[in-house]
Structure formats: structure tokens, C-alpha cells
Amino acid sequence: MADTKVFAVANQKGGVGKSTSTYCIGAGLAAKGKRVLLIDADPQGDLSKMLGLRQPNQLNMTLSSVMDAVVSNRELTRHPEIRHHKEGFDFIPANRSLSAVEIGLVNVMSRETVLREYLNTVKSDYDYVLMDCRPSLGMLVINALSAADYVLVPVQADYLAAEDMTELVNTVQSIRRQINPGLQIGGVFLTMVSETTFRREVAESVRNQFGKRIPVLRTSIPATVRLAEISTADKSIFLHDPRGKAAQAYENLVKEVLNIGTKERVRPADLGR
């Protein structure tokens, strides 16, 4: 069996589609028969809410529970924090208690690798792990990057959002030098792309600015009302609007994710365009 691939979906800018993309990529991978674990690593709990847990702050077992266990050197023999979703993947929710964990990590030995230590106890059961990171470059995100093999970077088709990528790239390079030498940027992909000339120009600017240094994926995610609706629809875009352009875009993105880490990247003809 191939090794588990661990992805951090990260961008320090909020509102770029991290949670939506984590959900849809995970659902798409599960639909292709992959064993998938999604981790909500954001105290806001947006991914948890999308997955049907409307009041995550009332949950007892979340990501903060197991990170606390690692910090306290408590052995994890059972995993009630892991829940199963009707679309065929597992997930670990988060709530505001994760903010307290992040603050507490400041005084912890090996504070950058607590999440990695936990993941090492469960990831062998999965082909893919995707972590939805909070919009910052704080200790939780550093933990996610330290645990990941690859970073997926959703970038809104906006000039300022594209400029913000530089700080994230620098953080990834620092993590790779100091903590996780295997960490790679798996790909940048554009979100909320409309048909306007301005958005097309931004998309082209991102490809020109970053394409020579880091992978810029071919797939762009369109701006659609249907995609915005899945935050309360209790279903991924593949079930909510299976014939829509957003579902097709995420299907294409899943194909590209499957090729990350392989010798050959997917060809444009394979993306159904």
C-alpha cells in the first residue's frame, strides 16, 4: 500500500474557499474509492459546520481534545474524535477550544509537531488526509505544515490576495528548512473566478508570477451561488449541483490532486476540458 499523503489547505487570508475546497476535494477523493480523513484545524469550525455539526462549540471530542492528550503524554488507544460522513470519508471537527490549545502550545516542548505526533497514530488508516487551516500563520498552521507532505493554496482571483501569497511561501520554506524537510507546495489554485476581464487578468498574473517557482494548478474554481450554498446544504457540490460548472471544476481539481507526488502531472486533455 502506498504511503498516506497529507495535505494542508492553507492561506493566511480568509474568505478564499479553504473549507469549501477541503470538503469538496475530500468528497471527490472518497467518491473515487480513496480512504480520506478531513481535519478541521480552524477554531471557527467552518468545515465542521459544513459537515453537519451546526454547533461545534457543544462538542466534547474535537481536534483540541487529542492535541491536549499529546501534550499531556496521554496514550490514545481509542479515537472517538473521528466521525464518519455520509459521503464516505472520516473527519475530525474543531471548535473554539482550539484557540486555547494554540495559546498553550507556546510553553510546550516540540510545540510545532504536536499535530504531527497525533497524525502518526491514525494516518495509516487513510490514503489522504486534508487539513483545513485557519486564516493565519500562527502555531496551529505551523503544526499543520509540520505534519503535511504538501500544501494546497487556494487563492482568490484578486490582486491583493495574490500578493499575500509571498508570506505563505516564505513560511513554507522556513518550515521546510527547520522542521519538515519533506514539505512541498503541491499546488496553487484559483477560486472565485468569474468571467470578467479583471478576474481573467488576475488569474493570468498569478500564473505568470508564481508558475515558474511553484506549481500553479490548471483548474480554476468558478464563482457560483451554488458553491456558496453548500455551507448550509449538508452536502458537497457533487451532490448539491452535480451537473454544474463548480462540480466539474472540483472534479478536475481532484484529478490534479491525485497526480500530486507522482512523476507525471495530469494533462489538460485529462481534465475534461
Secondary structure as UniProt FT lines:
FT   STRAND          5..9
FT   HELIX           18..31
FT   TURN            32..33
FT   STRAND          36..41
FT   TURN            43..44
FT   HELIX           46..50
FT   TURN            51..52
FT   HELIX           56..58
FT   HELIX           63..71
FT   TURN            72..73
FT   TURN            80..81
FT   STRAND          83..84
FT   TURN            86..87
FT   STRAND          90..92
FT   HELIX           97..104
FT   HELIX           105..107
FT   TURN            109..110
FT   HELIX           111..113
FT   HELIX           114..119
FT   TURN            120..122
FT   HELIX           123..125
FT   STRAND          128..133
FT   HELIX           139..147
FT   STRAND          150..156
FT   HELIX           159..163
FT   HELIX           165..178
FT   TURN            181..182
FT   STRAND          184..193
FT   HELIX           197..210
FT   TURN            211..213
FT   STRAND          216..222
FT   HELIX           225..233
FT   HELIX           237..240
FT   TURN            242..243
FT   HELIX           245..259
FT   TURN            260..261
FT   HELIX           268..271
//
